[in-house]
Amino acid sequence: MIVIAALIIGAALGARAAKKRGGATADILQYAAVYAIASGILGTILTILIDRFFV
């Protein structure tokens, strides 16, 4: 659940960052994808840590 939320939030933040910089559609999609991948990895790590230490 954390990973899915992180992917969605990351994609939204990436798209927002590209729009703020005046990027074209391809730029917006690329930023959204990169931010989603990065936040998805962090979400996965967070999920593993929570599972190992608190469950």
Secondary structure, DSSP 4 states (H G I P E B T S, - for coil): -HHHHHHHHHHHHHHHHHHHTT--HHHHHHHHHHHHHHHHHHHHHHHHHHHHHH-
